[in-house]
Amino acid sequence: MVTLKYLIDVAKRKNIRGYLKLRKEDLQTLLRNRLPRDVFEREITGRGDDFSRSLLDKDIPELSQKPLQPTQHVPPPPRREDVTQKLRRWGNWLLRFVPEPVKRPINNAFDTFKKKVMSLFPKQQLKFEESKKSALQGFTTHHTMKAPKNQKFDPKMFLSVVKQKALEKFKPQTTVRLVLKARMEKVSPTDGSSIVEVRNFQSKTVIVLESTNLNELWIEIVEQILENISVFQMNGSGWTFHSIVSLDIHTEKYKPLRGGSWVPTPKFLANKKALINMKFQSEKKNKEDNQCFKWCIVRALNLVQIHPERITKQLEE
């Protein structure tokens, strides 16, 4: 590759002036005009760059390798049938020999007789004695479902029977806790008499939201209650299940804690006149609006008689 430094050396050797401020292309043109053609080709063209001829005018170089020849197309070997395809093909072959299902003849007389017999013995609907109590203006609710006295249920069967009515009490945004009251029987080791006591078996408190699957939640609650009963009967306690008393459903409104500002003091605390609930009264929002503890300390050090709950400008200073 011909460089600018090499072109300057050629200009010096050939006593050519006016080359100091020229660029490489201009200096190359100057040498082509000043030097004879054979000298220019020997000194510059021989260095590797042919400036006298265009690239299209050059001779086609000889290729050292022979041109590639297309080979004959060889088809790929047939794909082997895998195990899944063999099983599917075998299954389709086997299904061809399966006979069609036999259609049962319609016997209207038998259906009529069956309906007549079922009407003579109507299905008795279980009736549970239900009661409801609420407190704190409906914040907490207590539902009770008593078992019928003329029928006996085991815990699992009783919970399955009351499932639909119990799930009606599961409202969104509430916490639910179930308590199963059951009579447990035990034989006295002293005189052999029977001892019957009522025991409570409760589940954990669960949260019911809009997206909660009630069926899955009910299964989880039932498993907890049945596990508590089995644990109570184990370890040689001697207690055995006798009968069901009732099912209590405790619900409370679910209000998760949220960040906020001033909260009014409950009336039963405000009536005591012993608490000061600091409140910012300015229309413009204060940066330290939520720093209640700081304002309580400041107010304790600067007591006033009139409206001590207000955060005034004097208190801020």
Beta strands, then each sheet from edge to edge (+ up, - down):
strand 1: 129-135
strand 2: 140-146
strand 3: 174-187
strand 4: 194-202
strand 5: 206-208
strand 6: 240-253
sheet 1: 1+ 2- 6+ 3- 4+
sheet 2: 1+ 2- 6+ 3- 5+
end
